[in-house]
Structure formats: C-alpha cells, structure tokens
Amino acid sequence: MTSFGLVQLIGGFSPTDNTPIITAPAMLLAFSFSVVVGILAGILPAVKAARLNPIQALRYE
C-alpha cells in the first residue's frame, strides 16, 4: 500500500501526460512474488540445515 501512496505523490509532481498508473492486479502480483521469494529464502536453507548432522552443522557455524 505504500507503493500506491508513492505513485499518487509522484503523480502530483509529474505532468499529466506521464502520470504513473498502478493497478490492483499489478500490486497483487508484486506482493505474491515477494511472498514466494521470502518463503523460499526461509525454507530452503532451513531444510538444508535440518538434513545435516548436528555436530557438522555446529562445526561450520
């Protein structure tokens, strides 16, 4: 939602011919992509660490 406010602010300063437009589907797509990247960035290292022997995992800490 911050992006929507930022676009409105930029739209106030830019000429009417070049006003940025942000739509709900674009915001939903960007949010969904961010969620997927965040989940993968959290789960993949956790799964890799869970497969290690605890002694070996602590050795490389």
C-alpha positions as CSV (number, residue, x, y, z in Angstrom):
1,M,0.0,0.0,0.0
2,T,3.0,2.3,0.4
3,S,3.6,2.0,-3.3
4,F,0.1,3.3,-4.1
5,G,0.8,6.4,-1.9
6,L,4.2,6.9,-3.5
7,V,2.6,6.7,-7.0
8,Q,0.0,9.2,-6.0
9,L,2.7,11.5,-4.7
10,I,4.8,11.2,-7.9
11,G,1.6,11.7,-10.0
12,G,1.1,15.1,-8.3
13,F,4.5,16.3,-9.4
14,S,4.7,14.8,-12.9
15,P,2.9,16.2,-16.0
16,T,-0.5,14.8,-16.8
17,D,0.8,13.1,-19.9
18,N,3.3,11.0,-17.9
19,T,1.3,10.1,-14.8
20,P,2.3,6.7,-13.4
21,I,-0.6,4.2,-13.1
22,I,-0.6,1.3,-10.6
23,T,-3.4,-1.3,-10.7
24,A,-4.7,-3.8,-8.2
25,P,-3.6,-6.8,-10.2
26,A,0.0,-5.3,-10.5
27,M,0.1,-4.8,-6.8
28,L,-1.2,-8.3,-6.1
29,L,1.3,-9.8,-8.5
30,A,4.2,-7.9,-6.9
31,F,3.1,-8.8,-3.4
32,S,2.6,-12.5,-4.3
33,F,6.1,-12.7,-5.9
34,S,7.6,-11.1,-2.8
35,V,5.8,-13.6,-0.6
36,V,7.0,-16.6,-2.7
37,V,10.6,-15.3,-2.7
38,G,10.5,-14.7,1.1
39,I,9.1,-18.2,1.8
40,L,11.7,-19.9,-0.4
41,A,14.5,-17.9,1.1
42,G,13.5,-19.0,4.5
43,I,12.5,-22.6,3.8
44,L,15.3,-23.8,1.6
45,P,18.2,-23.0,4.0
46,A,16.2,-24.4,6.9
47,V,15.6,-27.7,5.0
48,K,19.3,-27.9,4.1
49,A,20.3,-27.3,7.7
50,A,17.8,-29.8,9.0
51,R,19.4,-32.6,6.9
52,L,22.8,-32.0,8.4
53,N,24.3,-33.9,11.3
54,P,24.1,-31.5,14.3
55,I,27.8,-31.9,15.0
56,Q,28.7,-31.0,11.5
57,A,26.3,-28.1,11.4
58,L,27.8,-26.6,14.6
59,R,31.3,-27.0,13.3
60,Y,30.7,-24.6,10.4
61,E,28.9,-22.0,12.4
